[in-house]
Amino acid sequence: MANSYEQIIKDINEHLQKSGRSYYSDFYIGISNDARNRLFKEHHVKENSWWIYRTADSSDVAREVEKYYLELGMRGNAGGGDASATMVYCYAVTPTTTE
């Protein structure tokens, strides 16, 4: 199911509150057309750790969500992905994850 900008922000913010962390810089935000692959294969996030992803209505919406959190101080880089990158993902950075 595709989600609006507002819904994705709400979902991520609610999940952030459950993380036990205080700073946006403790998290990485990104976009992809395959969030599970990016999270678990490329960033080496453990499935039982803190992470979330949502599918956006479009790649433009995904980029706006990513930009919002980057401006708040999350780690990551704008400009990744292509027009098929409609999934927004976020994870808690740990010593075992790869940015």
Secondary structure, 3 states (H helix, E strand, C coil): CCECHHHHHHHHHHHHHCCCCCCHHHEEEEEECCHHHHHHHHCCCCCCCCEEEEEECCHHHHHHHHHHHHHHCCECCCCCCCCCCCEEEEEECCCCCCC
